[in-house]
């Protein structure tokens, strides 16, 4: 497995460690700025909804953006006119979608000079799939296998392509920042930070069609993960694997990136099969 720092002590001191090296193998600290870079745009998933199902797809895109952490609890949604334009829906349709999410507890409206629609400070409890629950005609075990197969095909390929890409300095900085945010996230925020990192790896490739595919996979995986406990040793191991993935991408090593992502996914697969078998 890739160890960009070179030894276990550096791995334990990630917060102080420089980012992995450049494509030529020399040390290449990431650029720094007075303000931290925005890791992912809040509007990343606000793509046009299809007219036939405009309401349903608007609800879907808003929920994905909230549940995957693109808009965090307490943060404000874009202004109504802007958001309707991004989704290419009428303002009436948008209001209906936001009203439905407000009724369900996902967003709140605040009046006044600094008002608007905000993500609720406390999100509704997740509704995990319980082992043995017969939601799928093929059964829960088959649904788990379907999700895991889809994830492996998409995310391993995404990691390889990201490592093959010539990344701008800003994208390199955002990748490292997303890794650090995931590594330092507490239990309540970990899965959102994890999702943002995986979405960002897809976003830096510059292929917009990939984003909804990865977002859908993350929603499905997170739904399964919500049914099992957060295990501290697994989180620590995942953070090491995230460092390996990001390091390989920043070094421009496609085989290492794909291998590290495959190993990371296999660990999640083992846990989910154990709990859902």
PLY file of the C-alpha trace (Angstrom):
ply
format ascii 1.0
element vertex 277
property float x
property float y
property float z
element edge 276
property int vertex1
property int vertex2
end_header
0.00 0.00 0.00
1.19 3.49 -0.78
2.62 5.38 2.20
3.36 8.93 0.95
5.00 9.98 4.21
7.47 7.14 4.08
6.98 5.65 7.56
4.38 4.87 10.21
5.31 7.87 12.34
4.43 10.24 9.53
1.13 8.42 9.03
0.31 9.01 12.70
1.15 12.69 12.32
-0.94 13.40 9.24
-1.97 16.82 10.41
1.59 18.08 10.16
2.66 16.04 7.15
3.05 17.63 3.70
0.97 16.34 0.84
2.30 13.50 -1.31
4.85 14.19 -4.01
4.37 15.27 -7.59
4.34 13.11 -10.70
8.13 13.23 -10.98
8.53 11.91 -7.43
9.89 15.13 -5.94
8.39 16.76 -2.88
5.49 18.96 -3.93
3.69 20.62 -1.02
0.19 21.66 -1.90
-0.47 25.36 -2.47
-1.71 27.26 0.53
-4.03 30.24 0.68
-5.33 32.63 3.28
-8.80 31.07 2.98
-9.33 27.30 2.71
-10.49 26.14 -0.69
-14.11 25.13 -1.14
-13.87 21.36 -1.31
-17.10 20.78 -3.23
-19.62 23.23 -4.62
-22.98 23.13 -2.83
-24.59 23.10 -6.27
-22.67 20.11 -7.62
-25.79 17.91 -7.79
-28.22 20.68 -8.82
-28.42 19.54 -12.42
-31.57 20.05 -14.52
-34.55 17.92 -13.58
-36.49 16.18 -16.32
-39.88 17.84 -16.90
-41.90 14.63 -16.57
-40.78 14.17 -12.95
-39.65 17.67 -12.07
-40.98 17.63 -8.50
-39.61 14.19 -7.62
-36.18 14.84 -9.13
-35.98 18.23 -7.40
-36.63 16.52 -4.07
-34.01 13.88 -4.95
-31.31 16.42 -5.80
-31.97 18.49 -2.69
-31.93 15.41 -0.45
-28.74 14.05 -2.03
-27.00 17.39 -1.52
-27.99 17.41 2.15
-27.40 13.75 2.96
-24.03 13.62 1.20
-22.86 16.74 3.03
-22.64 19.22 0.16
-24.90 21.52 2.16
-24.23 21.01 5.85
-26.67 21.34 8.75
-27.32 25.01 9.44
-26.19 26.17 5.99
-28.44 28.07 3.63
-29.67 26.79 0.30
-29.03 28.99 -2.73
-31.65 31.73 -3.29
-34.90 30.52 -4.80
-34.46 32.17 -8.19
-30.90 30.87 -8.54
-31.78 27.37 -7.39
-34.77 27.14 -9.74
-32.51 28.18 -12.60
-29.89 25.56 -11.74
-32.53 22.81 -11.61
-34.44 24.25 -14.60
-37.75 23.97 -12.77
-40.43 26.53 -12.06
-40.31 28.39 -8.78
-43.67 26.83 -7.91
-42.19 23.34 -8.33
-39.18 24.31 -6.23
-41.42 25.71 -3.48
-43.43 22.48 -3.42
-40.23 20.41 -3.12
-38.79 22.63 -0.36
-42.15 22.64 1.44
-42.22 18.83 1.39
-38.68 18.64 2.79
-39.61 21.17 5.47
-42.57 19.02 6.52
-40.22 16.04 6.75
-37.75 17.98 8.91
-34.86 18.37 6.45
-35.00 22.15 5.97
-36.39 25.19 7.79
-37.45 28.63 6.53
-36.16 31.69 8.36
-37.46 35.20 7.85
-35.70 38.53 8.06
-32.73 40.21 6.48
-30.59 37.08 6.73
-33.44 34.69 6.12
-33.90 32.00 3.52
-34.14 28.22 3.49
-31.63 26.46 5.72
-30.74 22.84 6.28
-32.05 21.78 9.68
-29.48 21.83 12.46
-30.53 18.29 13.38
-31.37 16.05 10.45
-34.06 13.38 10.61
-32.84 10.01 11.79
-31.63 7.71 9.05
-33.82 4.76 8.16
-31.31 1.93 7.67
-32.13 -1.33 5.95
-32.35 -3.98 8.62
-30.88 -7.41 8.00
-33.65 -9.67 6.81
-35.89 -6.77 5.72
-37.73 -7.77 2.56
-37.77 -4.46 0.68
-36.31 -5.92 -2.48
-37.95 -8.80 -4.36
-34.52 -10.41 -4.58
-33.96 -10.02 -0.82
-31.60 -7.79 1.18
-28.51 -9.92 0.53
-28.96 -9.56 -3.23
-29.45 -5.80 -2.86
-26.20 -5.56 -0.91
-24.33 -7.49 -3.59
-25.84 -5.35 -6.35
-24.75 -2.13 -4.60
-21.25 -3.42 -3.89
-20.72 -4.59 -7.48
-21.86 -1.24 -8.86
-19.61 0.64 -6.46
-16.54 -1.42 -7.31
-17.01 -0.92 -11.06
-17.57 2.83 -10.79
-15.24 3.97 -8.01
-12.17 1.91 -8.90
-12.40 3.27 -12.44
-12.89 6.80 -11.13
-9.76 6.58 -8.97
-7.71 5.31 -11.91
-8.96 8.07 -14.21
-8.32 10.75 -11.56
-4.71 9.60 -11.28
-4.35 9.74 -15.06
-5.64 13.32 -15.16
-3.53 16.45 -15.14
-4.93 18.12 -12.05
-4.85 21.85 -11.49
-3.20 23.12 -8.33
-6.58 24.02 -6.88
-7.91 20.51 -7.45
-4.85 19.01 -5.78
-5.36 21.28 -2.79
-9.05 20.37 -2.56
-8.28 16.64 -2.64
-5.83 16.92 0.22
-8.19 19.16 2.18
-11.06 16.69 1.70
-8.83 13.88 2.97
-7.88 15.95 6.04
-11.52 16.84 6.73
-12.45 13.17 6.57
-9.54 12.13 8.78
-10.45 14.65 11.49
-14.25 14.26 11.30
-16.05 13.05 14.40
-18.39 10.09 14.34
-21.51 12.11 13.61
-19.92 13.81 10.58
-17.68 11.03 9.32
-19.91 9.56 6.62
-20.69 12.96 5.15
-16.98 13.79 5.02
-16.29 10.36 3.51
-18.94 10.96 0.85
-17.52 14.38 -0.01
-14.06 12.90 -0.54
-15.36 10.19 -2.87
-17.51 12.68 -4.79
-14.56 15.04 -5.16
-12.39 12.31 -6.68
-15.05 11.99 -9.38
-15.53 15.75 -9.75
-11.86 16.57 -10.45
-11.93 14.31 -13.52
-14.12 16.88 -15.24
-16.75 14.44 -16.57
-20.12 15.76 -15.33
-21.96 12.54 -16.21
-19.97 10.72 -13.53
-21.23 12.87 -10.67
-24.83 11.55 -10.46
-23.56 7.97 -10.79
-21.17 8.33 -7.86
-23.77 10.24 -5.85
-26.29 7.44 -6.36
-23.73 4.83 -5.31
-22.84 6.83 -2.19
-26.52 7.16 -1.23
-26.99 3.41 -1.57
-23.81 2.54 0.32
-24.61 5.01 3.11
-28.08 3.56 3.48
-26.47 0.18 4.10
-23.82 1.62 6.43
-26.53 3.31 8.49
-27.60 -0.19 9.52
-24.27 -1.07 11.14
-22.30 0.63 13.92
-19.36 2.94 13.34
-16.33 0.86 14.32
-13.30 2.87 15.42
-10.68 0.41 14.05
-12.45 0.41 10.67
-12.51 4.23 10.60
-8.79 4.37 11.36
-8.09 1.82 8.63
-10.31 3.71 6.17
-8.37 6.90 6.86
-5.11 5.14 6.01
-6.68 3.85 2.81
-8.00 7.30 1.93
-4.47 8.66 2.29
-3.21 5.94 -0.02
-5.88 6.73 -2.62
-5.34 10.48 -2.54
-1.57 10.09 -2.49
-1.60 7.87 -5.57
-3.87 10.30 -7.43
-1.63 13.26 -6.59
1.46 11.31 -7.68
-0.22 10.37 -10.94
-0.04 6.61 -10.30
-3.16 5.01 -11.85
-2.37 1.43 -10.82
-1.72 2.44 -7.21
-4.86 4.57 -7.12
-7.05 1.79 -8.51
-5.46 -0.79 -6.21
-5.87 1.37 -3.12
-9.51 2.10 -3.97
-10.22 -1.58 -4.60
-8.68 -2.49 -1.24
-10.71 0.23 0.46
-13.95 -0.99 -1.11
-13.18 -4.60 -0.21
-12.96 -3.64 3.47
-16.42 -2.07 3.37
-17.72 -5.08 1.47
-16.46 -7.45 4.17
-18.22 -5.50 6.92
-21.51 -5.20 5.05
-21.57 -8.89 4.13
-20.85 -9.77 7.73
-23.69 -7.67 9.12
-26.23 -8.36 6.38
-25.57 -12.05 5.71
0 1
1 2
2 3
3 4
4 5
5 6
6 7
7 8
8 9
9 10
10 11
11 12
12 13
13 14
14 15
15 16
16 17
17 18
18 19
19 20
20 21
21 22
22 23
23 24
24 25
25 26
26 27
27 28
28 29
29 30
30 31
31 32
32 33
33 34
34 35
35 36
36 37
37 38
38 39
39 40
40 41
41 42
42 43
43 44
44 45
45 46
46 47
47 48
48 49
49 50
50 51
51 52
52 53
53 54
54 55
55 56
56 57
57 58
58 59
59 60
60 61
61 62
62 63
63 64
64 65
65 66
66 67
67 68
68 69
69 70
70 71
71 72
72 73
73 74
74 75
75 76
76 77
77 78
78 79
79 80
80 81
81 82
82 83
83 84
84 85
85 86
86 87
87 88
88 89
89 90
90 91
91 92
92 93
93 94
94 95
95 96
96 97
97 98
98 99
99 100
100 101
101 102
102 103
103 104
104 105
105 106
106 107
107 108
108 109
109 110
110 111
111 112
112 113
113 114
114 115
115 116
116 117
117 118
118 119
119 120
120 121
121 122
122 123
123 124
124 125
125 126
126 127
127 128
128 129
129 130
130 131
131 132
132 133
133 134
134 135
135 136
136 137
137 138
138 139
139 140
140 141
141 142
142 143
143 144
144 145
145 146
146 147
147 148
148 149
149 150
150 151
151 152
152 153
153 154
154 155
155 156
156 157
157 158
158 159
159 160
160 161
161 162
162 163
163 164
164 165
165 166
166 167
167 168
168 169
169 170
170 171
171 172
172 173
173 174
174 175
175 176
176 177
177 178
178 179
179 180
180 181
181 182
182 183
183 184
184 185
185 186
186 187
187 188
188 189
189 190
190 191
191 192
192 193
193 194
194 195
195 196
196 197
197 198
198 199
199 200
200 201
201 202
202 203
203 204
204 205
205 206
206 207
207 208
208 209
209 210
210 211
211 212
212 213
213 214
214 215
215 216
216 217
217 218
218 219
219 220
220 221
221 222
222 223
223 224
224 225
225 226
226 227
227 228
228 229
229 230
230 231
231 232
232 233
233 234
234 235
235 236
236 237
237 238
238 239
239 240
240 241
241 242
242 243
243 244
244 245
245 246
246 247
247 248
248 249
249 250
250 251
251 252
252 253
253 254
254 255
255 256
256 257
257 258
258 259
259 260
260 261
261 262
262 263
263 264
264 265
265 266
266 267
267 268
268 269
269 270
270 271
271 272
272 273
273 274
274 275
275 276
